[in-house]
């Protein structure tokens, strides 16, 4: 198992077992608690931060024309300006951050499933969407991963989220400690197949960027590389993209495999395509081949182990 950095993640305080929900309770989620062992959590409860107590009367989101508002019906209090002011101040204070894990359906933190009304009295349903704090999160950090605990019950969404937060954290640490172009080249080599799975076009663009390096423009290249890296990882790979990468890795070591091994692996790829085999199984087989042949280039590919296996 390779070593992993600890991503810095803004997390809703109630998911961090802090009793700050409107009813004075918290939310216990096994995956969130497991992730905490491998991360640095930055807990926040926007509703408490704007002065609402615990417990408190419910607040709601409503939409009027094109704008969203936060309101407490029982007290007839408009809270929109307070929430926006806090959100902007808090988000602007984040110097090093790799992602967000927020409470689903919340009128402040909800990234999905938040009930939105057409009026402050909750008489007319409008739709489901995001809370006010969450709206500011995606506005301020459009390229960083942001999910809620409910969506992370989906295996593919969880895999994408974990891949991104650990990759972004590693890149952030690289940039912080960068000594020269060689460090970036080695990083790019290790991330080749992961980037290929997400976006071959961006992988090629990043390669051209590195190839155009001269000693005067290292910082410009690093800044542009980071932007392309985040854009590439935002796109969730399809099965077809994963299969393309698996076949590329197999091709790298195929001359060392016998006919039966190659045929067996391709049969598993076909089963994966049809939903009868797991991607992780195929990755493990490729890792075992790489270890057998002492192929450090493949062993060090982040694609085969993008985050701690305990979180799979």
Secondary structure as GFF3:
##gff-version 3
##sequence-region A 1 312
A	DSSP	beta_strand	7	12	.	.	.	ID=ss1
A	DSSP	three_ten_helix	13	16	.	.	.	ID=ss2
A	DSSP	alpha_helix	30	36	.	.	.	ID=ss3
A	DSSP	beta_strand	39	44	.	.	.	ID=ss4
A	DSSP	alpha_helix	46	49	.	.	.	ID=ss5
A	DSSP	beta_strand	60	64	.	.	.	ID=ss6
A	DSSP	beta_strand	67	72	.	.	.	ID=ss7
A	DSSP	beta_strand	77	78	.	.	.	ID=ss8
A	DSSP	alpha_helix	80	92	.	.	.	ID=ss9
A	DSSP	beta_strand	99	102	.	.	.	ID=ss10
A	DSSP	beta_strand	114	117	.	.	.	ID=ss11
A	DSSP	beta_strand	125	129	.	.	.	ID=ss12
A	DSSP	alpha_helix	132	140	.	.	.	ID=ss13
A	DSSP	beta_strand	145	148	.	.	.	ID=ss14
A	DSSP	three_ten_helix	151	153	.	.	.	ID=ss15
A	DSSP	alpha_helix	155	176	.	.	.	ID=ss16
A	DSSP	alpha_helix	181	190	.	.	.	ID=ss17
A	DSSP	alpha_helix	192	198	.	.	.	ID=ss18
A	DSSP	alpha_helix	200	211	.	.	.	ID=ss19
A	DSSP	alpha_helix	218	234	.	.	.	ID=ss20
A	DSSP	alpha_helix	239	253	.	.	.	ID=ss21
A	DSSP	three_ten_helix	254	256	.	.	.	ID=ss22
A	DSSP	alpha_helix	259	274	.	.	.	ID=ss23
A	DSSP	alpha_helix	279	292	.	.	.	ID=ss24
A	DSSP	alpha_helix	296	299	.	.	.	ID=ss25
A	DSSP	three_ten_helix	302	305	.	.	.	ID=ss26
A	DSSP	three_ten_helix	309	311	.	.	.	ID=ss27
###
